[in-house]
Amino acid sequence: MPAKTGLNSARKRDHGDRENGIVCFVASADYIPRLADARLKELFGELPALLVVGPRATGKTTTARRHARSTVRLDREAEAGAFRADPDVALRALPTPVLLDEWQAVPGVLGAVKRAVDDETGAGRFLLTGSVRADLDAQTWPGTGRVVRVRMDGLTVRETTGRTANEPFLDRLARADLDALPPAAEVPDLLGYVELALRGGFPEAALLRAEGNRRAWLEGYLNQLLTRDVEALQGHRDPSLLRRYFEALALNSAGLVESKTLYDAAGIDRRTAIAYERLLANLLVLDTMPAWMSNRLSRLIKSGKRYLVDASLMAAALRLNPAAVLRDGNLLGRVLETFVVAQIRPEVELSPSRPRLHHLRSRDGGREVDVIVELPEDSVIAIEIKATASPTPSDARHLAWLRDRLGERFLAGAILHTGPQPFQLGERVFALPICTLWGNAGTAHGLSSIPAASR
């Protein structure tokens, strides 16, 4: 029986009342709280202006509206006209906090925000959402020191199941206490995890019950990304070559692969590949996890590990369905790791302690750890992702090796697996179901998106 989406409550029913040509936001009762909400509230309590960035269609505007009294859609000519004529006057006329959506359509509005921040003190006044284009193109970014960037990624399972108030997984793991690491009440099986991964975190796609409709949405998203979004950000690029390069990245997401392998597979040269990779990183759909370095360890590789930010983009680029993923063990591992990192990344991006994600691999390939989380005070957490339901101490040998080398700096390690049970594999090393990432408490908004192992 296929997994139900259970995500109808996430539909965007936010609406507004128009006052003086401006949309004043009215909150929707069925809004799914995001991990970014707490961070936005905290920052907005002391800072005057925030710029919410992230991949297209991840819910940035919907979330930002929750923190604003008034909203201006600058991609609508009727609302943009006054800001083109005199952005300072138009901005002063708005009740704050004000959301300036698609601000890049009237770039002069950013200068008005800068001047307003300089002229008058006060927190929680301006929110900006829209394309990354303008601040990347601008030779001088006028928001420096005045506008703080907050990144929002796609929906996590922790969000869609109503667990944003739960203690973050990384904080629980850092305590190295198995009792603090319960899995979700409903534990997916292997197929269930693959379905969750390919469903992805784009709210509009995750809403759709029919797999064919969801696939059509994701393919349309990818077409937009590789044509119109690319054109807007950096001018003309050959869409067929860029698509081939994106497919090579998708096939190797979560893998350590030589750059030459990628650009040879796409039929492009090194210079073009560098430009394409920078472009996709600027569009926030490609993330490179840097290699971890330590003076206690030698002979480690320095190459970064590339990830698409959402496993559903792998599905769109490679036309994958769950059956195809389950037939290919190598692809299965990449899909699961891309999915797990997409669950962890928002915790890291939004954490006040600013942890950093790395990977570790020795030059001879004999030692490898999928994710190293570097925490303040030089301590680390180590995570490996395995497509197995019953990991053994042998699966944790690299975590044990790292623990023994780092001593007290090593807070805890985890094998995240596809089985149902958490258990201890050694001192400060645990085997945990992947669903431990979102835990077992919270109200699930009536969702039933996570298939149980016994279905």
C-alpha positions as CSV (number, residue, x, y, z in Angstrom):
1,M,0.0,0.0,0.0
2,P,1.6,3.3,-1.0
3,A,2.3,5.9,1.7
4,K,-0.3,8.6,2.1
5,T,0.9,12.1,1.7
6,G,-1.2,13.5,4.6
7,L,0.1,17.0,3.6
8,N,-3.1,18.7,2.7
9,S,-2.9,20.8,5.8
10,A,0.2,22.4,4.3
11,R,-1.7,24.0,1.4
12,K,-1.0,27.7,1.2
13,R,-4.3,29.3,2.3
14,D,-2.6,32.4,3.6
15,H,-4.5,35.4,2.4
16,G,-4.5,39.2,2.9
17,D,-6.7,42.2,3.3
18,R,-5.7,45.1,1.1
19,E,-5.1,48.5,2.8
20,N,-3.9,51.4,0.6
21,G,-2.8,49.0,-2.1
22,I,-0.7,46.9,0.3
23,V,-1.5,43.3,1.4
24,C,-1.8,43.0,5.1
25,F,-1.3,39.4,6.1
26,V,-3.9,37.4,7.9
27,A,-2.5,34.2,9.4
28,S,-3.8,30.8,8.3
29,A,-4.8,28.3,10.9
30,D,-3.3,25.4,8.9
31,Y,0.2,26.8,8.5
32,I,2.9,24.2,9.3
33,P,5.4,25.8,11.7
34,R,8.9,25.8,10.3
35,L,12.3,25.4,12.1
36,A,13.1,28.9,10.8
37,D,10.3,30.5,12.8
38,A,12.1,30.4,16.1
39,R,15.3,31.7,14.6
40,L,13.5,34.5,12.8
41,K,11.6,35.5,16.0
42,E,14.9,35.5,18.0
43,L,16.8,37.6,15.5
44,F,13.9,40.0,14.7
45,G,13.7,40.7,18.4
46,E,17.0,42.6,18.3
47,L,17.9,43.2,14.6
48,P,16.2,45.7,12.3
49,A,16.3,43.8,8.9
50,L,16.5,40.2,7.8
51,L,17.0,38.7,4.3
52,V,15.4,35.2,4.0
53,V,17.3,33.2,1.4
54,G,17.0,29.6,0.2
55,P,16.2,27.5,-2.9
56,R,13.2,28.6,-4.9
57,A,9.8,27.3,-3.6
58,T,10.8,26.2,-0.1
59,G,8.2,28.4,1.6
60,K,10.3,31.5,2.4
61,T,7.5,34.0,1.6
62,T,4.8,32.1,3.4
63,T,7.0,31.9,6.6
64,A,8.2,35.5,6.4
65,R,4.6,36.7,6.3
66,R,4.0,35.2,9.7
67,H,6.4,37.7,11.1
68,A,5.1,40.8,9.2
69,R,2.2,43.3,9.6
70,S,2.3,44.3,5.9
71,T,3.5,42.7,2.7
72,V,4.5,44.3,-0.6
73,R,4.8,42.1,-3.7
74,L,7.3,44.0,-5.7
75,D,6.9,41.7,-8.7
76,R,3.4,43.2,-9.1
77,E,3.5,46.5,-11.0
78,A,0.6,48.0,-9.1
79,E,2.5,47.6,-5.9
80,A,6.0,48.3,-7.3
81,G,5.2,51.6,-8.9
82,A,5.5,53.8,-5.8
83,F,8.8,52.1,-4.8
84,R,10.3,52.8,-8.2
85,A,9.2,56.4,-8.0
86,D,10.4,57.1,-4.4
87,P,11.3,54.0,-2.4
88,D,12.1,56.0,0.8
89,V,8.7,57.6,0.9
90,A,6.9,54.4,0.0
91,L,8.7,52.5,2.7
92,R,7.9,55.1,5.4
93,A,4.2,54.8,4.6
94,L,4.1,51.1,5.6
95,P,3.3,49.7,9.0
96,T,6.2,47.7,10.3
97,P,7.3,44.9,10.4
98,V,7.0,45.0,6.6
99,L,7.8,42.1,4.2
100,L,9.3,43.2,0.8
101,D,8.7,40.2,-1.3
102,E,10.6,39.7,-4.6
103,W,12.7,42.7,-3.6
104,Q,15.1,42.2,-6.5
105,A,12.3,43.4,-8.9
106,V,13.0,47.0,-7.5
107,P,16.6,46.8,-6.4
108,G,16.4,50.4,-5.2
109,V,14.3,49.3,-2.3
110,L,17.4,47.8,-0.6
111,G,19.0,51.3,-0.5
112,A,15.8,52.6,1.1
113,V,16.0,49.9,3.8
114,K,19.6,50.8,4.4
115,R,18.8,54.4,4.9
116,A,15.8,53.6,7.1
117,V,18.0,51.4,9.3
118,D,20.7,54.1,9.5
119,D,18.3,56.9,10.2
120,E,16.2,55.3,12.9
121,T,17.0,52.6,15.5
122,G,14.6,49.8,16.3
123,A,14.4,46.0,15.9
124,G,12.0,43.9,13.8
125,R,11.3,46.3,11.0
126,F,12.1,44.8,7.6
127,L,12.0,41.4,6.0
128,L,13.1,40.7,2.5
129,T,12.5,37.6,0.4
130,G,13.2,36.9,-3.3
131,S,15.9,35.9,-5.7
132,V,19.6,35.7,-4.8
133,R,20.4,37.5,-8.1
134,A,20.7,41.1,-6.9
135,D,23.0,40.7,-4.0
136,L,25.2,38.3,-6.1
137,D,25.3,40.8,-9.1
138,A,25.9,43.9,-7.0
139,Q,29.5,45.0,-6.8
140,T,28.7,46.7,-3.5
141,W,26.1,45.1,-1.3
142,P,24.4,47.9,0.6
143,G,23.0,45.5,3.2
144,T,26.3,44.7,4.8
145,G,26.1,45.4,8.5
146,R,22.4,46.2,8.2
147,V,20.6,43.2,6.7
148,V,21.3,39.7,8.2
149,R,20.8,36.7,6.0
150,V,18.7,33.7,7.3
151,R,18.7,30.6,5.2
152,M,15.6,28.4,4.8
153,D,15.7,25.0,3.2
154,G,12.9,22.6,2.2
155,L,10.5,21.0,4.6
156,T,11.9,18.4,6.9
157,V,10.0,15.4,8.3
158,R,10.4,17.0,11.7
159,E,8.4,20.0,10.4
160,T,5.7,18.0,8.5
161,T,5.1,15.8,11.5
162,G,4.7,18.8,13.9
163,R,7.9,18.4,15.9
164,T,9.6,21.8,15.5
165,A,9.5,22.3,19.3
166,N,11.4,19.0,19.9
167,E,15.0,19.3,21.0
168,P,17.2,19.1,17.9
169,F,18.6,15.7,17.0
170,L,22.2,17.0,17.2
171,D,21.8,18.3,20.7
172,R,20.3,15.0,21.8
173,L,23.1,13.0,20.2
174,A,25.8,15.2,21.8
175,R,24.7,14.1,25.2
176,A,25.5,10.4,24.3
177,D,22.5,9.2,26.1
178,L,20.5,6.5,24.4
179,D,17.4,7.4,26.4
180,A,17.4,10.9,24.7
181,L,17.4,9.2,21.3
182,P,14.0,7.5,20.7
183,P,12.8,6.9,17.2
184,A,9.5,8.2,15.8
185,A,6.4,6.3,16.9
186,E,5.9,5.2,13.3
187,V,9.1,3.7,11.9
188,P,9.4,3.6,8.1
189,D,10.8,0.5,6.4
190,L,13.4,0.8,3.7
191,L,10.8,1.5,1.0
192,G,9.2,4.1,3.3
193,Y,12.5,6.0,3.7
194,V,13.0,6.0,-0.1
195,E,9.5,7.3,-0.7
196,L,10.1,10.1,1.9
197,A,13.4,11.0,0.2
198,L,12.0,11.1,-3.3
199,R,8.9,13.0,-2.1
200,G,11.3,15.8,-1.1
201,G,10.9,19.0,0.8
202,F,9.4,21.4,-1.7
203,P,6.0,22.1,-0.1
204,E,4.0,22.3,-3.4
205,A,5.3,18.9,-4.6
206,A,4.9,17.3,-1.2
207,L,1.2,18.2,-1.2
208,L,0.5,16.0,-4.2
209,R,-0.9,12.6,-3.5
210,A,-0.3,11.2,-7.0
211,E,3.3,10.2,-7.7
212,G,2.9,11.1,-11.4
213,N,1.7,14.6,-10.5
214,R,4.5,15.1,-8.1
215,R,7.0,13.9,-10.7
216,A,5.6,16.4,-13.2
217,W,5.9,19.3,-10.7
218,L,9.5,18.4,-9.9
219,E,10.4,18.1,-13.6
220,G,8.8,21.5,-14.2
221,Y,10.8,22.9,-11.3
222,L,14.0,21.5,-12.7
223,N,13.3,22.9,-16.2
224,Q,12.6,26.4,-14.7
225,L,15.8,26.2,-12.6
226,L,18.0,25.2,-15.6
227,T,16.5,27.7,-18.0
228,R,14.8,30.8,-16.6
229,D,16.5,31.0,-13.2
230,V,19.9,30.4,-14.8
231,E,19.2,33.1,-17.4
232,A,18.1,35.6,-14.8
233,L,21.2,35.0,-12.6
234,Q,24.0,34.8,-15.1
235,G,22.9,35.3,-18.6
236,H,22.9,32.7,-21.4
237,R,24.0,29.2,-20.7
238,D,23.5,26.2,-22.9
239,P,20.5,24.5,-21.2
240,S,21.3,21.1,-22.7
241,L,24.9,21.1,-21.4
242,L,23.9,22.4,-18.0
243,R,21.2,19.7,-17.7
244,R,23.8,17.0,-18.6
245,Y,26.1,18.4,-15.9
246,F,23.2,18.5,-13.4
247,E,22.4,14.9,-14.2
248,A,26.1,13.9,-13.5
249,L,25.9,15.8,-10.1
250,A,22.6,14.0,-9.3
251,L,24.0,10.6,-10.1
252,N,27.0,11.4,-7.7
253,S,25.2,13.3,-5.0
254,A,26.7,12.4,-1.6
255,G,29.7,11.0,-3.4
256,L,33.4,11.8,-3.5
257,V,34.0,12.1,-7.2
258,E,36.8,13.8,-9.2
259,S,35.7,16.9,-10.9
260,K,37.1,15.6,-14.2
261,T,34.7,12.6,-13.9
262,L,31.8,14.9,-13.7
263,Y,32.7,17.2,-16.6
264,D,33.7,14.3,-18.8
265,A,30.4,12.6,-18.2
266,A,28.6,15.9,-19.2
267,G,30.8,16.4,-22.2
268,I,32.1,19.9,-21.1
269,D,35.4,21.3,-20.3
270,R,36.8,22.2,-16.8
271,R,36.2,25.9,-17.1
272,T,32.6,25.4,-18.0
273,A,32.1,22.9,-15.2
274,I,33.5,25.4,-12.7
275,A,31.1,28.1,-13.9
276,Y,28.2,25.6,-13.8
277,E,29.0,24.5,-10.3
278,R,29.3,28.0,-9.0
279,L,26.0,28.9,-10.7
280,L,24.1,26.0,-9.1
281,A,25.7,26.8,-5.7
282,N,24.5,30.4,-6.1
283,L,21.0,29.1,-6.8
284,L,21.3,27.2,-3.5
285,V,20.5,23.8,-5.0
286,L,24.0,22.4,-4.8
287,D,25.9,22.2,-1.5
288,T,29.6,21.2,-1.1
289,M,30.5,19.7,2.3
290,P,34.1,20.5,3.0
291,A,36.6,17.9,4.2
292,W,37.4,17.9,7.9
293,M,40.9,18.6,9.0
294,S,42.5,18.0,12.4
295,N,46.0,18.2,13.7
296,R,45.4,14.9,15.5
297,L,44.9,13.1,12.2
298,S,47.1,13.0,9.1
299,R,46.8,11.9,5.6
300,L,43.2,13.0,5.1
301,I,41.8,14.1,1.7
302,K,40.9,17.7,1.2
303,S,38.2,17.4,-1.5
304,G,34.7,18.5,-0.7
305,K,31.7,16.2,-1.1
306,R,28.8,17.5,-3.3
307,Y,25.1,17.2,-2.4
308,L,22.0,18.2,-4.2
309,V,20.0,20.0,-1.4
310,D,17.0,17.7,-1.9
311,A,16.8,14.1,-3.0
312,S,13.7,14.9,-5.0
313,L,15.9,16.8,-7.4
314,M,17.8,13.5,-8.0
315,A,14.5,11.9,-8.9
316,A,13.6,14.7,-11.3
317,A,17.0,14.7,-13.0
318,L,17.4,11.0,-13.3
319,R,13.7,10.1,-13.6
320,L,13.8,7.9,-10.6
321,N,11.0,6.1,-8.8
322,P,11.3,4.0,-5.6
323,A,11.7,0.7,-7.4
324,A,14.6,2.0,-9.5
325,V,16.4,3.2,-6.4
326,L,15.9,-0.1,-4.6
327,R,17.4,-2.0,-7.6
328,D,20.7,-0.1,-7.4
329,G,22.6,-0.4,-4.1
330,N,25.0,2.4,-4.9
331,L,22.1,4.8,-5.8
332,L,20.2,3.7,-2.7
333,G,23.0,4.8,-0.5
334,R,23.4,8.2,-2.2
335,V,19.6,8.9,-2.0
336,L,19.5,8.0,1.7
337,E,22.5,10.1,2.5
338,T,21.2,13.1,0.5
339,F,17.9,12.7,2.4
340,V,19.5,12.5,5.8
341,V,21.8,15.5,5.2
342,A,18.7,17.5,4.1
343,Q,17.2,16.7,7.5
344,I,20.3,17.8,9.4
345,R,21.2,20.9,7.3
346,P,18.3,23.2,8.6
347,E,19.2,22.4,12.2
348,V,22.8,23.5,11.5
349,E,21.8,26.6,9.5
350,L,19.4,27.8,12.1
351,S,21.4,26.9,15.3
352,P,22.6,29.9,17.3
353,S,25.8,27.9,18.1
354,R,26.6,27.7,14.4
355,P,27.9,24.1,14.1
356,R,29.6,23.1,10.8
357,L,29.2,20.1,8.6
358,H,32.2,18.3,7.2
359,H,33.1,14.8,5.9
360,L,36.2,12.7,6.6
361,R,38.1,10.3,4.4
362,S,41.7,9.1,4.5
363,R,43.8,9.4,1.3
364,D,43.9,5.6,0.9
365,G,40.1,5.3,1.4
366,G,40.6,3.1,4.4
367,R,38.8,5.4,6.8
368,E,35.6,7.3,6.0
369,V,32.9,9.1,8.0
370,D,29.9,10.5,6.2
371,V,29.3,13.5,8.3
372,I,31.4,15.3,11.0
373,V,29.5,17.9,12.9
374,E,32.0,20.4,14.3
375,L,30.7,22.1,17.4
376,P,31.9,25.0,19.6
377,E,34.9,24.3,21.9
378,D,36.4,22.0,19.3
379,S,34.1,19.0,19.9
380,V,32.6,16.8,17.3
381,I,29.7,14.5,16.5
382,A,30.2,11.8,13.8
383,I,27.4,10.2,11.7
384,E,27.3,7.4,9.2
385,I,24.3,6.5,7.1
386,K,23.7,2.8,6.2
387,A,21.1,1.1,4.1
388,T,20.9,-1.8,6.5
389,A,18.3,-2.8,9.1
390,S,20.8,-4.4,11.5
391,P,24.1,-2.6,11.8
392,T,27.0,-4.4,13.5
393,P,30.0,-3.2,15.5
394,S,32.0,-3.7,12.2
395,D,29.8,-1.0,10.6
396,A,30.8,1.4,13.4
397,R,34.6,0.7,13.2
398,H,35.4,4.1,11.6
399,L,33.4,5.9,14.3
400,A,35.3,3.9,17.0
401,W,38.6,4.7,15.3
402,L,37.7,8.4,15.4
403,R,36.6,8.3,19.0
404,D,39.9,6.7,20.0
405,R,41.9,9.3,18.2
406,L,40.0,12.3,19.5
407,G,39.3,11.3,23.0
408,E,37.0,13.6,24.9
409,R,36.6,15.9,21.8
410,F,34.5,13.1,20.4
411,L,31.1,13.6,22.0
412,A,29.1,10.8,20.2
413,G,28.8,8.9,17.0
414,A,25.8,7.3,15.3
415,I,25.1,4.8,12.6
416,L,21.7,6.0,11.1
417,H,20.1,2.8,9.7
418,T,16.9,1.6,8.2
419,G,15.8,-0.8,10.9
420,P,13.4,-0.2,13.8
421,Q,15.5,-0.4,16.9
422,P,18.0,1.9,18.6
423,F,20.9,0.2,20.5
424,Q,24.4,0.9,21.6
425,L,27.4,-0.3,19.6
426,G,30.2,0.8,21.8
427,E,31.2,3.7,24.1
428,R,29.5,6.8,22.9
429,V,28.6,5.0,19.6
430,F,25.0,4.2,18.8
431,A,22.9,2.5,16.1
432,L,19.8,4.7,15.5
433,P,16.9,4.4,13.1
434,I,16.9,7.3,10.6
435,C,13.6,8.4,12.0
436,T,15.4,9.3,15.3
437,L,16.1,12.5,13.4
438,W,12.6,13.7,14.0
439,G,11.9,11.9,17.3
440,N,8.6,10.6,18.8
441,A,6.9,13.6,20.3
442,G,4.7,16.3,18.9
443,T,1.4,16.8,17.2
444,A,1.5,15.6,13.6
445,H,-1.0,18.1,12.0
446,G,-3.1,15.0,11.1
447,L,-0.4,13.8,8.8
448,S,0.1,10.2,7.8
449,S,3.1,10.7,5.5
450,I,5.4,8.3,7.2
451,P,4.7,4.6,6.3
452,A,5.0,2.2,9.1
453,A,7.4,-0.8,8.9
454,S,4.5,-3.2,9.3
455,R,2.3,-1.9,6.5
